[in-house]
Amino acid sequence: MTDNRATVTCPACGLEESFSKLAHARLFIEKHRDETGHDPVWELGRFPSGVEQMGDEAGVCGIPESFE
Ligand SMILES: [Zn+2]
């Protein structure tokens, strides 16, 4: 099961890595930038849909049937 919240890409060398934690992606960017002088960028590909899904599940669980 994959849960990639951030994809780091580097236009300078074509590097592409996926991370499940934003902190790891940020560390990777800083390290790559330090080692190569490149300027990688990240994209939060699946993050919006994940939040939406979690919100739906929370709503279903959080509202008692008798509330209606
Ligand atoms: Zn690079």
PDB file of the backbone (N, CA, C, O) and the ligand in Angstrom, with CONECT records:
HET     ZN  A 101       1
ATOM      1  N   MET A   1       0.855  -1.200   0.000  1.00  0.00           N
ATOM      2  CA  MET A   1       0.000   0.000   0.000  1.00  0.00           C
ATOM      3  C   MET A   1       0.885   1.242   0.000  1.00  0.00           C
ATOM      4  O   MET A   1       1.751   1.403   0.860  1.00  0.00           O
ATOM      5  N   THR A   2       0.657   2.101  -0.961  1.00  0.00           N
ATOM      6  CA  THR A   2       1.461   3.323  -1.048  1.00  0.00           C
ATOM      7  C   THR A   2       0.678   4.515  -0.535  1.00  0.00           C
ATOM      8  O   THR A   2      -0.530   4.636  -0.738  1.00  0.00           O
ATOM      9  N   ASP A   3       1.399   5.378   0.128  1.00  0.00           N
ATOM     10  CA  ASP A   3       0.774   6.585   0.648  1.00  0.00           C
ATOM     11  C   ASP A   3       1.730   7.753   0.423  1.00  0.00           C
ATOM     12  O   ASP A   3       2.233   8.357   1.371  1.00  0.00           O
ATOM     13  N   ASN A   4       1.966   8.054  -0.846  1.00  0.00           N
ATOM     14  CA  ASN A   4       2.933   9.085  -1.184  1.00  0.00           C
ATOM     15  C   ASN A   4       2.287  10.462  -1.121  1.00  0.00           C
ATOM     16  O   ASN A   4       1.426  10.805  -1.931  1.00  0.00           O
ATOM     17  N   ARG A   5       2.720  11.229  -0.148  1.00  0.00           N
ATOM     18  CA  ARG A   5       2.118  12.543   0.030  1.00  0.00           C
ATOM     19  C   ARG A   5       2.909  13.620  -0.694  1.00  0.00           C
ATOM     20  O   ARG A   5       2.383  14.692  -0.990  1.00  0.00           O
ATOM     21  N   ALA A   6       4.180  13.329  -0.979  1.00  0.00           N
ATOM     22  CA  ALA A   6       5.006  14.332  -1.631  1.00  0.00           C
ATOM     23  C   ALA A   6       5.925  13.668  -2.639  1.00  0.00           C
ATOM     24  O   ALA A   6       6.555  12.652  -2.348  1.00  0.00           O
ATOM     25  N   THR A   7       5.996  14.252  -3.824  1.00  0.00           N
ATOM     26  CA  THR A   7       6.917  13.776  -4.845  1.00  0.00           C
ATOM     27  C   THR A   7       7.938  14.865  -5.115  1.00  0.00           C
ATOM     28  O   THR A   7       7.585  15.991  -5.465  1.00  0.00           O
ATOM     29  N   VAL A   8       9.210  14.519  -4.949  1.00  0.00           N
ATOM     30  CA  VAL A   8      10.290  15.463  -5.200  1.00  0.00           C
ATOM     31  C   VAL A   8      10.858  15.209  -6.585  1.00  0.00           C
ATOM     32  O   VAL A   8      11.228  14.084  -6.920  1.00  0.00           O
ATOM     33  N   THR A   9      10.921  16.258  -7.382  1.00  0.00           N
ATOM     34  CA  THR A   9      11.514  16.151  -8.712  1.00  0.00           C
ATOM     35  C   THR A   9      12.590  17.208  -8.881  1.00  0.00           C
ATOM     36  O   THR A   9      12.491  18.309  -8.339  1.00  0.00           O
ATOM     37  N   CYS A  10      13.624  16.856  -9.644  1.00  0.00           N
ATOM     38  CA  CYS A  10      14.717  17.793  -9.897  1.00  0.00           C
ATOM     39  C   CYS A  10      14.864  17.983 -11.394  1.00  0.00           C
ATOM     40  O   CYS A  10      15.319  17.076 -12.090  1.00  0.00           O
ATOM     41  N   PRO A  11      14.490  19.140 -11.899  1.00  0.00           N
ATOM     42  CA  PRO A  11      14.563  19.417 -13.341  1.00  0.00           C
ATOM     43  C   PRO A  11      15.993  19.345 -13.870  1.00  0.00           C
ATOM     44  O   PRO A  11      16.204  19.065 -15.050  1.00  0.00           O
ATOM     45  N   ALA A  12      16.963  19.592 -13.015  1.00  0.00           N
ATOM     46  CA  ALA A  12      18.357  19.653 -13.461  1.00  0.00           C
ATOM     47  C   ALA A  12      18.919  18.287 -13.823  1.00  0.00           C
ATOM     48  O   ALA A  12      19.741  18.184 -14.734  1.00  0.00           O
ATOM     49  N   CYS A  13      18.492  17.230 -13.124  1.00  0.00           N
ATOM     50  CA  CYS A  13      19.058  15.900 -13.382  1.00  0.00           C
ATOM     51  C   CYS A  13      17.992  14.833 -13.588  1.00  0.00           C
ATOM     52  O   CYS A  13      18.330  13.665 -13.779  1.00  0.00           O
ATOM     53  N   GLY A  14      16.701  15.205 -13.552  1.00  0.00           N
ATOM     54  CA  GLY A  14      15.635  14.245 -13.824  1.00  0.00           C
ATOM     55  C   GLY A  14      15.319  13.334 -12.666  1.00  0.00           C
ATOM     56  O   GLY A  14      14.598  12.351 -12.839  1.00  0.00           O
ATOM     57  N   LEU A  15      15.833  13.626 -11.499  1.00  0.00           N
ATOM     58  CA  LEU A  15      15.594  12.812 -10.323  1.00  0.00           C
ATOM     59  C   LEU A  15      14.137  12.904  -9.866  1.00  0.00           C
ATOM     60  O   LEU A  15      13.512  13.962  -9.929  1.00  0.00           O
ATOM     61  N   GLU A  16      13.614  11.756  -9.401  1.00  0.00           N
ATOM     62  CA  GLU A  16      12.240  11.755  -8.907  1.00  0.00           C
ATOM     63  C   GLU A  16      12.117  10.775  -7.742  1.00  0.00           C
ATOM     64  O   GLU A  16      12.435   9.594  -7.879  1.00  0.00           O
ATOM     65  N   GLU A  17      11.653  11.274  -6.593  1.00  0.00           N
ATOM     66  CA  GLU A  17      11.499  10.432  -5.412  1.00  0.00           C
ATOM     67  C   GLU A  17      10.173  10.754  -4.735  1.00  0.00           C
ATOM     68  O   GLU A  17       9.750  11.910  -4.696  1.00  0.00           O
ATOM     69  N   SER A  18       9.519   9.720  -4.200  1.00  0.00           N
ATOM     70  CA  SER A  18       8.264   9.931  -3.489  1.00  0.00           C
ATOM     71  C   SER A  18       8.460   9.690  -1.998  1.00  0.00           C
ATOM     72  O   SER A  18       9.213   8.804  -1.596  1.00  0.00           O
ATOM     73  N   PHE A  19       7.783  10.478  -1.195  1.00  0.00           N
ATOM     74  CA  PHE A  19       7.902  10.391   0.254  1.00  0.00           C
ATOM     75  C   PHE A  19       6.520  10.399   0.889  1.00  0.00           C
ATOM     76  O   PHE A  19       5.596  11.054   0.406  1.00  0.00           O
ATOM     77  N   SER A  20       6.400   9.653   1.985  1.00  0.00           N
ATOM     78  CA  SER A  20       5.127   9.623   2.702  1.00  0.00           C
ATOM     79  C   SER A  20       5.077  10.700   3.775  1.00  0.00           C
ATOM     80  O   SER A  20       4.010  11.005   4.309  1.00  0.00           O
ATOM     81  N   LYS A  21       6.237  11.276   4.090  1.00  0.00           N
ATOM     82  CA  LYS A  21       6.267  12.349   5.081  1.00  0.00           C
ATOM     83  C   LYS A  21       6.913  13.597   4.471  1.00  0.00           C
ATOM     84  O   LYS A  21       7.956  13.526   3.821  1.00  0.00           O
ATOM     85  N   LEU A  22       6.265  14.733   4.698  1.00  0.00           N
ATOM     86  CA  LEU A  22       6.763  15.981   4.123  1.00  0.00           C
ATOM     87  C   LEU A  22       8.139  16.319   4.668  1.00  0.00           C
ATOM     88  O   LEU A  22       8.972  16.883   3.959  1.00  0.00           O
ATOM     89  N   ALA A  23       8.380  15.973   5.937  1.00  0.00           N
ATOM     90  CA  ALA A  23       9.671  16.282   6.555  1.00  0.00           C
ATOM     91  C   ALA A  23      10.801  15.556   5.832  1.00  0.00           C
ATOM     92  O   ALA A  23      11.885  16.111   5.646  1.00  0.00           O
ATOM     93  N   HIS A  24      10.544  14.310   5.426  1.00  0.00           N
ATOM     94  CA  HIS A  24      11.554  13.541   4.711  1.00  0.00           C
ATOM     95  C   HIS A  24      11.821  14.156   3.344  1.00  0.00           C
ATOM     96  O   HIS A  24      12.969  14.245   2.909  1.00  0.00           O
ATOM     97  N   ALA A  25      10.764  14.575   2.673  1.00  0.00           N
ATOM     98  CA  ALA A  25      10.914  15.201   1.363  1.00  0.00           C
ATOM     99  C   ALA A  25      11.739  16.479   1.475  1.00  0.00           C
ATOM    100  O   ALA A  25      12.586  16.765   0.629  1.00  0.00           O
ATOM    101  N   ARG A  26      11.479  17.232   2.525  1.00  0.00           N
ATOM    102  CA  ARG A  26      12.203  18.491   2.697  1.00  0.00           C
ATOM    103  C   ARG A  26      13.683  18.247   2.990  1.00  0.00           C
ATOM    104  O   ARG A  26      14.553  18.954   2.481  1.00  0.00           O
ATOM    105  N   LEU A  27      13.955  17.243   3.810  1.00  0.00           N
ATOM    106  CA  LEU A  27      15.341  16.885   4.096  1.00  0.00           C
ATOM    107  C   LEU A  27      16.061  16.430   2.830  1.00  0.00           C
ATOM    108  O   LEU A  27      17.220  16.772   2.598  1.00  0.00           O
ATOM    109  N   PHE A  28      15.346  15.652   2.017  1.00  0.00           N
ATOM    110  CA  PHE A  28      15.929  15.163   0.769  1.00  0.00           C
ATOM    111  C   PHE A  28      16.269  16.328  -0.152  1.00  0.00           C
ATOM    112  O   PHE A  28      17.333  16.345  -0.771  1.00  0.00           O
ATOM    113  N   ILE A  29      15.368  17.298  -0.242  1.00  0.00           N
ATOM    114  CA  ILE A  29      15.604  18.477  -1.082  1.00  0.00           C
ATOM    115  C   ILE A  29      16.829  19.245  -0.603  1.00  0.00           C
ATOM    116  O   ILE A  29      17.683  19.645  -1.395  1.00  0.00           O
ATOM    117  N   GLU A  30      16.896  19.442   0.708  1.00  0.00           N
ATOM    118  CA  GLU A  30      18.032  20.194   1.261  1.00  0.00           C
ATOM    119  C   GLU A  30      19.352  19.466   1.006  1.00  0.00           C
ATOM    120  O   GLU A  30      20.365  20.086   0.684  1.00  0.00           O
ATOM    121  N   LYS A  31      19.322  18.143   1.157  1.00  0.00           N
ATOM    122  CA  LYS A  31      20.534  17.341   0.951  1.00  0.00           C
ATOM    123  C   LYS A  31      20.966  17.374  -0.515  1.00  0.00           C
ATOM    124  O   LYS A  31      22.144  17.554  -0.826  1.00  0.00           O
ATOM    125  N   HIS A  32      19.992  17.198  -1.409  1.00  0.00           N
ATOM    126  CA  HIS A  32      20.290  17.190  -2.838  1.00  0.00           C
ATOM    127  C   HIS A  32      20.819  18.553  -3.286  1.00  0.00           C
ATOM    128  O   HIS A  32      21.738  18.647  -4.100  1.00  0.00           O
ATOM    129  N   ARG A  33      20.227  19.578  -2.743  1.00  0.00           N
ATOM    130  CA  ARG A  33      20.656  20.928  -3.090  1.00  0.00           C
ATOM    131  C   ARG A  33      22.080  21.187  -2.596  1.00  0.00           C
ATOM    132  O   ARG A  33      22.883  21.839  -3.264  1.00  0.00           O
ATOM    133  N   ASP A  34      22.366  20.655  -1.406  1.00  0.00           N
ATOM    134  CA  ASP A  34      23.683  20.838  -0.809  1.00  0.00           C
ATOM    135  C   ASP A  34      24.743  20.056  -1.583  1.00  0.00           C
ATOM    136  O   ASP A  34      25.862  20.533  -1.774  1.00  0.00           O
ATOM    137  N   GLU A  35      24.381  18.853  -2.027  1.00  0.00           N
ATOM    138  CA  GLU A  35      25.349  17.973  -2.678  1.00  0.00           C
ATOM    139  C   GLU A  35      25.601  18.352  -4.132  1.00  0.00           C
ATOM    140  O   GLU A  35      26.723  18.226  -4.623  1.00  0.00           O
ATOM    141  N   THR A  36      24.564  18.814  -4.819  1.00  0.00           N
ATOM    142  CA  THR A  36      24.665  18.998  -6.274  1.00  0.00           C
ATOM    143  C   THR A  36      24.533  20.456  -6.717  1.00  0.00           C
ATOM    144  O   THR A  36      24.948  20.812  -7.820  1.00  0.00           O
ATOM    145  N   GLY A  37      23.959  21.291  -5.863  1.00  0.00           N
ATOM    146  CA  GLY A  37      23.709  22.666  -6.268  1.00  0.00           C
ATOM    147  C   GLY A  37      22.460  22.798  -7.120  1.00  0.00           C
ATOM    148  O   GLY A  37      22.155  23.879  -7.623  1.00  0.00           O
ATOM    149  N   HIS A  38      21.725  21.678  -7.283  1.00  0.00           N
ATOM    150  CA  HIS A  38      20.464  21.721  -8.044  1.00  0.00           C
ATOM    151  C   HIS A  38      19.371  22.380  -7.196  1.00  0.00           C
ATOM    152  O   HIS A  38      19.569  22.691  -6.021  1.00  0.00           O
ATOM    153  N   ASP A  39      18.223  22.580  -7.826  1.00  0.00           N
ATOM    154  CA  ASP A  39      17.111  23.210  -7.119  1.00  0.00           C
ATOM    155  C   ASP A  39      15.849  22.359  -7.295  1.00  0.00           C
ATOM    156  O   ASP A  39      14.985  22.691  -8.106  1.00  0.00           O
ATOM    157  N   PRO A  40      15.745  21.259  -6.534  1.00  0.00           N
ATOM    158  CA  PRO A  40      14.584  20.365  -6.658  1.00  0.00           C
ATOM    159  C   PRO A  40      13.298  21.031  -6.178  1.00  0.00           C
ATOM    160  O   PRO A  40      13.315  21.962  -5.373  1.00  0.00           O
ATOM    161  N   VAL A  41      12.186  20.522  -6.701  1.00  0.00           N
ATOM    162  CA  VAL A  41      10.878  21.007  -6.268  1.00  0.00           C
ATOM    163  C   VAL A  41      10.040  19.819  -5.820  1.00  0.00           C
ATOM    164  O   VAL A  41      10.329  18.678  -6.179  1.00  0.00           O
ATOM    165  N   TRP A  42       8.999  20.090  -5.031  1.00  0.00           N
ATOM    166  CA  TRP A  42       8.114  18.995  -4.628  1.00  0.00           C
ATOM    167  C   TRP A  42       6.681  19.281  -5.032  1.00  0.00           C
ATOM    168  O   TRP A  42       6.254  20.429  -5.161  1.00  0.00           O
ATOM    169  N   GLU A  43       5.948  18.177  -5.229  1.00  0.00           N
ATOM    170  CA  GLU A  43       4.531  18.294  -5.529  1.00  0.00           C
ATOM    171  C   GLU A  43       3.759  17.450  -4.533  1.00  0.00           C
ATOM    172  O   GLU A  43       4.165  16.335  -4.206  1.00  0.00           O
ATOM    173  N   LEU A  44       2.648  17.980  -4.053  1.00  0.00           N
ATOM    174  CA  LEU A  44       1.827  17.248  -3.094  1.00  0.00           C
ATOM    175  C   LEU A  44       0.713  16.546  -3.863  1.00  0.00           C
ATOM    176  O   LEU A  44      -0.452  16.936  -3.787  1.00  0.00           O
ATOM    177  N   GLY A  45       1.092  15.498  -4.610  1.00  0.00           N
ATOM    178  CA  GLY A  45       0.194  14.864  -5.570  1.00  0.00           C
ATOM    179  C   GLY A  45      -1.100  14.353  -4.971  1.00  0.00           C
ATOM    180  O   GLY A  45      -2.179  14.749  -5.412  1.00  0.00           O
ATOM    181  N   ARG A  46      -1.017  13.480  -3.974  1.00  0.00           N
ATOM    182  CA  ARG A  46      -2.220  12.801  -3.499  1.00  0.00           C
ATOM    183  C   ARG A  46      -2.756  13.415  -2.227  1.00  0.00           C
ATOM    184  O   ARG A  46      -3.724  12.910  -1.657  1.00  0.00           O
ATOM    185  N   PHE A  47      -2.166  14.462  -1.784  1.00  0.00           N
ATOM    186  CA  PHE A  47      -2.548  15.039  -0.491  1.00  0.00           C
ATOM    187  C   PHE A  47      -3.992  15.534  -0.453  1.00  0.00           C
ATOM    188  O   PHE A  47      -4.700  15.234   0.508  1.00  0.00           O
ATOM    189  N   PRO A  48      -4.462  16.285  -1.466  1.00  0.00           N
ATOM    190  CA  PRO A  48      -5.838  16.815  -1.426  1.00  0.00           C
ATOM    191  C   PRO A  48      -6.887  15.708  -1.364  1.00  0.00           C
ATOM    192  O   PRO A  48      -7.819  15.797  -0.564  1.00  0.00           O
ATOM    193  N   SER A  49      -6.759  14.670  -2.185  1.00  0.00           N
ATOM    194  CA  SER A  49      -7.749  13.598  -2.200  1.00  0.00           C
ATOM    195  C   SER A  49      -7.737  12.840  -0.878  1.00  0.00           C
ATOM    196  O   SER A  49      -8.782  12.392  -0.408  1.00  0.00           O
ATOM    197  N   GLY A  50      -6.554  12.695  -0.276  1.00  0.00           N
ATOM    198  CA  GLY A  50      -6.451  12.016   1.013  1.00  0.00           C
ATOM    199  C   GLY A  50      -7.191  12.763   2.098  1.00  0.00           C
ATOM    200  O   GLY A  50      -7.890  12.159   2.912  1.00  0.00           O
ATOM    201  N   VAL A  51      -7.041  14.075   2.111  1.00  0.00           N
ATOM    202  CA  VAL A  51      -7.724  14.894   3.097  1.00  0.00           C
ATOM    203  C   VAL A  51      -9.237  14.812   2.919  1.00  0.00           C
ATOM    204  O   VAL A  51      -9.992  14.742   3.889  1.00  0.00           O
ATOM    205  N   GLU A  52      -9.661  14.822   1.656  1.00  0.00           N
ATOM    206  CA  GLU A  52     -11.085  14.757   1.358  1.00  0.00           C
ATOM    207  C   GLU A  52     -11.674  13.443   1.854  1.00  0.00           C
ATOM    208  O   GLU A  52     -12.760  13.406   2.433  1.00  0.00           O
ATOM    209  N   GLN A  53     -10.924  12.354   1.612  1.00  0.00           N
ATOM    210  CA  GLN A  53     -11.382  11.033   2.028  1.00  0.00           C
ATOM    211  C   GLN A  53     -11.477  10.949   3.547  1.00  0.00           C
ATOM    212  O   GLN A  53     -12.458  10.430   4.079  1.00  0.00           O
ATOM    213  N   MET A  54     -10.480  11.447   4.236  1.00  0.00           N
ATOM    214  CA  MET A  54     -10.479  11.432   5.694  1.00  0.00           C
ATOM    215  C   MET A  54     -11.637  12.249   6.246  1.00  0.00           C
ATOM    216  O   MET A  54     -12.252  11.880   7.246  1.00  0.00           O
ATOM    217  N   GLY A  55     -11.928  13.368   5.579  1.00  0.00           N
ATOM    218  CA  GLY A  55     -13.023  14.218   6.018  1.00  0.00           C
ATOM    219  C   GLY A  55     -14.368  13.507   5.915  1.00  0.00           C
ATOM    220  O   GLY A  55     -15.213  13.614   6.804  1.00  0.00           O
ATOM    221  N   ASP A  56     -14.549  12.782   4.818  1.00  0.00           N
ATOM    222  CA  ASP A  56     -15.786  12.027   4.623  1.00  0.00           C
ATOM    223  C   ASP A  56     -15.957  10.967   5.700  1.00  0.00           C
ATOM    224  O   ASP A  56     -17.037  10.807   6.267  1.00  0.00           O
ATOM    225  N   GLU A  57     -14.881  10.248   5.973  1.00  0.00           N
ATOM    226  CA  GLU A  57     -14.938   9.182   6.965  1.00  0.00           C
ATOM    227  C   GLU A  57     -15.230   9.750   8.353  1.00  0.00           C
ATOM    228  O   GLU A  57     -15.996   9.174   9.125  1.00  0.00           O
ATOM    229  N   ALA A  58     -14.610  10.884   8.654  1.00  0.00           N
ATOM    230  CA  ALA A  58     -14.821  11.510   9.953  1.00  0.00           C
ATOM    231  C   ALA A  58     -16.274  11.957  10.103  1.00  0.00           C
ATOM    232  O   ALA A  58     -16.864  11.839  11.177  1.00  0.00           O
ATOM    233  N   GLY A  59     -16.846  12.475   9.003  1.00  0.00           N
ATOM    234  CA  GLY A  59     -18.217  12.927   9.039  1.00  0.00           C
ATOM    235  C   GLY A  59     -19.191  11.787   9.304  1.00  0.00           C
ATOM    236  O   GLY A  59     -20.135  11.916  10.085  1.00  0.00           O
ATOM    237  N   VAL A  60     -18.935  10.660   8.628  1.00  0.00           N
ATOM    238  CA  VAL A  60     -19.805   9.496   8.792  1.00  0.00           C
ATOM    239  C   VAL A  60     -19.754   8.982  10.230  1.00  0.00           C
ATOM    240  O   VAL A  60     -20.769   8.624  10.827  1.00  0.00           O
ATOM    241  N   CYS A  61     -18.532   8.962  10.759  1.00  0.00           N
ATOM    242  CA  CYS A  61     -18.365   8.410  12.106  1.00  0.00           C
ATOM    243  C   CYS A  61     -18.819   9.389  13.176  1.00  0.00           C
ATOM    244  O   CYS A  61     -19.243   8.983  14.258  1.00  0.00           O
ATOM    245  N   GLY A  62     -18.728  10.699  12.870  1.00  0.00           N
ATOM    246  CA  GLY A  62     -18.939  11.706  13.915  1.00  0.00           C
ATOM    247  C   GLY A  62     -20.390  12.080  14.114  1.00  0.00           C
ATOM    248  O   GLY A  62     -20.737  12.665  15.141  1.00  0.00           O
ATOM    249  N   ILE A  63     -21.273  11.750  13.134  1.00  0.00           N
ATOM    250  CA  ILE A  63     -22.685  12.144  13.249  1.00  0.00           C
ATOM    251  C   ILE A  63     -23.541  10.941  13.640  1.00  0.00           C
ATOM    252  O   ILE A  63     -23.644   9.987  12.869  1.00  0.00           O
ATOM    253  N   PRO A  64     -24.141  10.966  14.792  1.00  0.00           N
ATOM    254  CA  PRO A  64     -25.027   9.867  15.221  1.00  0.00           C
ATOM    255  C   PRO A  64     -26.259   9.792  14.312  1.00  0.00           C
ATOM    256  O   PRO A  64     -26.704  10.819  13.799  1.00  0.00           O
ATOM    257  N   GLU A  65     -26.803   8.621  14.110  1.00  0.00           N
ATOM    258  CA  GLU A  65     -27.979   8.468  13.242  1.00  0.00           C
ATOM    259  C   GLU A  65     -29.175   9.240  13.790  1.00  0.00           C
ATOM    260  O   GLU A  65     -29.979   9.770  13.024  1.00  0.00           O
ATOM    261  N   SER A  66     -29.289   9.301  15.074  1.00  0.00           N
ATOM    262  CA  SER A  66     -30.440   9.967  15.707  1.00  0.00           C
ATOM    263  C   SER A  66     -30.393  11.486  15.533  1.00  0.00           C
ATOM    264  O   SER A  66     -31.377  12.182  15.783  1.00  0.00           O
ATOM    265  N   PHE A  67     -29.227  11.992  15.097  1.00  0.00           N
ATOM    266  CA  PHE A  67     -29.074  13.429  14.938  1.00  0.00           C
ATOM    267  C   PHE A  67     -29.994  13.973  13.862  1.00  0.00           C
ATOM    268  O   PHE A  67     -30.394  15.135  13.929  1.00  0.00           O
ATOM    269  N   GLU A  68     -30.340  13.159  12.869  1.00  0.00           N
ATOM    270  CA  GLU A  68     -31.221  13.602  11.789  1.00  0.00           C
ATOM    271  C   GLU A  68     -32.654  13.503  12.255  1.00  0.00           C
ATOM    272  O   GLU A  68     -33.572  13.827  11.502  1.00  0.00           O
TER     273      GLU A  68
HETATM  274 ZN    ZN A 101      19.366  17.173  -9.248  1.00  0.00          ZN2+
END
